[in-house]
Amino acid sequence: MDYKKSAICVLQKIAQHMFHLFSFKEFSKTHNQLTFCGLKVRYPKKEYIKAKNSNPFYYYKKNKLDITNLPKAEGKLRDLQLANLAILKQFDAFCSQNNLGYVLFAGSALGQVRHKGFIPWDDDIDVAMERGDYNKVLTEFNKAHQQDLYAEQFISADQASSIIKIRSKKSDKFFIDVFAFDISGNKYSVKQQIKYTNEIKKFRHNLQKQNTSNIIATIMQEKNKYINTSAPKVGSDILLGIEWDHSEPNWFLRYDTVYPIKNTIFEGIKFKSMAKPECYLKDYYGNYMSYPKKLPKGHSMYDNFNSEDYATMQELKGRL
């Protein structure tokens, strides 16, 4: 018996088996994904790391510059911000014409309060809307012939999260994110809010682990456990739309944190704000007037732009 050949054959079979246990794929524009025996690990692309390390955030934080008095972004990042600002301006006009309410949300709410505009190292815009108005965006925005913009029901890569994006038809680099929230009809203690938030997160996580089909539809059914349709809405707690995996530790807001919606100035333009954005920001970020521990991922700022992307960016900026 040729033991050497037998050993080589065994090693080859083991290697082939191990190879099939591994899989590599692109997860997003900035990250790849390695899967081994069902375990998924996402890691950043080299070009993303290089671009991220050049972000001015690191200089500002290292030199302890006053976070409330930082200069505006420059170059491509600033142009990207202004292009998205033009989309927000058009969305604001649509909402005004159709009597729909919205508020600046997440990083845009933070930028509104702390910088009176964009966070200098950020590139996107987030808004939130009550469920009834949110649902009207999908049915009405595209009917309104909004130049070269359209509303899209965006589904995340893992099929477990959904929001509306208002996008440019000419380039996928430019958009704003629109999140839903529900007026619950309930009033909870903070302890109860945290308890129910953790219940929702656990429910979402278990669905993803089980590879359940129609995850979002199942999540939306679960939402009804926390909504009292027979109770008065005014004054009751607000629940962030659970079809998105929010990073907030508490997915409930007090009614008077959001309402009455007020006007605010963002990048020198009048938009809509929560009544008390500081209350929301304190719950979400803690000391929101300080630098974050790490630089957020960003969206299109690290993408490679082609000539059509740059032309679209300039065209959008020209609408401001």
N, C-alpha and C positions, 0 to 999 in steps of 0.2 A: 504493500500500500504506500502511495506517495503522500506522506503526512504533510509535506510542505505545500503541495497543491491543494490538499484538503483544507488546510488552515487558511490559505489565501482565499479559497472559495467561501469559507465561512465568514471571513472578514468582509468580503465583497457584499455578501448578503446582508450582513449587519449594517454596512455603510449605506446600502440601498434602502434598507428599512428606516434608518435614521434620517436619510434625506427626505423621505416621504413624511416624516414627522414635523419637519420644518417647512414653513412657507413664508415668503417675503412678498409684501405688496405695498403700493403707495396708499397711505391712509388719507392724507390731505396734501395741500400744496406745500406744507411746511414739514410734515412728518411721514415717516414710513412705519410699517407695522411688521413685526416678527411674531409668528405664531408657532408655538412648540407644545405639542400634546394638549392643545386646547387653551394654553396660556398665551394671552396676547400682550405684547410689549410694544409700545409706540416710542419711537426715538426720532429726534430732529435730524433733518437733512443738513449736510455740511454747509451748503450755501445759506441756509436759514440761520445757522449759528453765526456765520461770519457777518451777515447783515444785521442780526440782532445785536451783536457786540458793538456795532458802530452807532447804536441808538444813543442820542444825547442824554437819555435817562441816567446812564451810569455816571456821566460827568457831573450832572446836576446833583445827584445823590452823594457822590464822593466828596464834592466840594461844599455840601450842605447849603446850597443856594436856597433862598426863601421860596418855598413852593408856590406861594400865592403871587409871586412876581417874576415868574419865569418868562423868557422870550417865547414868541410863537415858533412853531416848527418851521423848518426851512426846506427848500428844494422839493423833491418828489413827494415827501410826506405832506408838506403844506398844500401842494397842488391837489393831492388826493383828498385831504380834508375838505378843501373848498369845493371840489367836485361833488362830494357827498353832501355838503351843506346845501348845494343847489338842489339836490334831490329832496332834501328835507323841506326846503322852501316851497317846492312844488307840491309836496305832500301836505304841507300846512295849508296851502291855498285850496287843495281838494277837500280837506277836512272842513275848512271854513265854509266852502260852497255847499257842502252836504250836511252841515250841522253835526259833525262828528267830533268827539272829544279825544284828545291824546295828551300825554305828558312826556317830557324828556325822562329817560329812565337809565338805570345802571351807570355806565361810565359817562354817558352824556349828562345825566343829572349831577354827577360829581364834577364834571367839567364846568357845568353851568354855575355851580355854587363857588367852586374854588378858583376857576380860571376865567369865568365869564365867557367861556367858549370851549374849544377842544382841550383835552389834556395834551400837553405838548408832545408826548410820545405815543399818542393814540391816533387811530385813523378812522374809526367807525362811528356810527350814530345809532343809538337805541331809543325807541319810544315805546310806550305802553298804552293800551286802550281797554276800556270796559268791553266785555265779551260781545254785547250787542253791536257796538260800533265796529269792533274788530271784524265781526262776520260780514259787515256791510262793505268793508274795504275790498275783499275778494270779489264780491258781486258787482261793485260799482266803479272801482278804480279803472279797470280795463275798459269799461263801457265809455268812460269819459274821454277817451282818446288822448291820453296824457303824453303827447309828443312822442318821445322815444323811450318812455318808461313803462313798466308793467308791474303788476302785483303777482307774486308767485307764492304758492303754499310750499315752503321749503321743508324737506324731510331730511333729518341728519343721516349720516352714513350708517349708523347702527339701527336705523328705522325706529328709534325710540323717542325722538323729539321733533317738534314741529313749530314753526313760526311763519309769519308772512315776511317776505322780503320785497321791498320796492326796488326794482333793478333797472339798470340801463339795458336797452335792447341791443346796444352796439358792443358792449364790453361787460364781462362778468366781474370786473374789478370794482365797480361802483354800485353801491346799494345802501339802503338803511334797513335795520331790523325792526320789526313791529311785533311786540309781545302782547298777549292777552292777559287780562285779569278778570276775576269774577267777584261781584259783590255778594257776600255769602249769606246775608240774612241772619248771621249769628254774631254774638259777641263773646269772645273768649278771654281768659286771663293769658298773660304771656306764657305761663307754664303750659297751658293747654295748647297755645299756638305752636310752641316748640314740639310738644308731644305729637300733634297732628302733622307737623312738617316732617318729623322723622318717620312717622307712619307712611306718609306719601313717598318719601325717598326710598324706604325699604320696599314698598310695593313695586315701585318702578324698577329697582335693582333686581328683585326676584323675577320679574317678567323678562328682563334682559338675559338673566342667567338661564332661564328655561327656553330661550329662543321662541317665545310665544309669537304666533302670527298675529297681525293686526294689533301690534302693541299700543299704538296711539289711540285706537278706538277703545281698547280695553282700559287704558288710562283715563280717558274721558268719561267712561262709565263710573270709574272709581271716584271721580271728582264730585259726583252727586251726593256722596256720603257727607260732604262738608258744605253743601249748599242747601239752604232752607228756602224753597221757592214760595212758601206761604207766608213768610215773615216780611216785615217792612225792610227795604234795602237801605234806606237812608240811615246813616249812623252805625250800620253793622260793619263787621270786619271785612277787609278785602283780601282775597286769596289770589296770589300770583298763579297764572295759568299753568296747571300741572302737566300739560303736554310738553313743557320744556323743562330740562333738568337745570334749574336755576342754581347758582352758586351761593345765594343768600342763605344764612343759617336759619332764618325764620321767613317762611313764605307767606305770612300774614302781615297786613298793614292795617293800622287804624284808619277808619273812614276819613277823619279830619286831617290825616297826613296827606291824602290825595285831593280831597275836595274841600272847598270849591277850587277848581282849576283856575290858575291865575296866569297872567302874562309875565314873561321874563325876557331878558336880553341875552342872546347867545351869539357870539361873533358879530355883535353890532346889529343883529336882526331880531325882531320880536317873534318869539315862539311861545309854547305853552309849557307850564311847569306845575308840579304838585303844589298844593297849598303850603306844605311844610317839608320841603325836600331834605332839610337838615335832619329831621327825625328819621327819615328813611335811610339816609347816608350813615348816620350814627349806628343804626342797627346792622347795616350791611357791612360797612368798612371799619367800624370802631372809630379810631382817631383818623377821620378822613382828611384831616389837614396835614397829615404827615406822608412821607414817601412810602409806597408799598414795599414789601420785603423783596419782591422780584418784579421784573418787567413783564407785564401781560403779553400774551402771545401776539396780539394784533391780527389783522385780517389781510388786506391786500398790500400792505406796505412792503412786504418782503418778496412779492411776486415779481417776475420779470415782465416788463411791459413791452408790447410790440408797438409799431407805428399807429395802429388803429386805436390801441388803448390810450396812447398819448393824445391823439386827435380828439377822442371822446372826452378825455379829461379837460382839454382846453375848451371844448364846446360847452361842457357843463359849467365850468368856471365863468364863462362869458355871460351866463344867465343871472349872475348875482348883481 
